[in-house]
Amino acid sequence: MNIDLSRLLPAAVIAAIFLTVILTELIKKADRNDRLKGYRIYIPAALSLLESALLAFGEFFSWRQTPFYWATIFAVSVFGYEAIYRKIRTWLGMDESTSKD
């Protein structure tokens, strides 16, 4: 049974965006001494590069398309960060007023 992985590409890109937001937030929470304060934009850049390379390695798309998908995952995860993070917290049932940030 052959499955064309390119049909799963939109779902894989959305999962990569959510994963980038979640991992960025975990790294931000783990940085208690604010060592990464000026470099926090590099975290989602590196994560999205890693995820787009994994998708290319998994043959979801060709290696030549990796920069496009890196830019897509990076841009959406950075510019939609707050909205995506708020939506994830709502889905998980975390109340905004009772949690400590």
Beta strands, then each sheet from edge to edge (+ up, - down):
end
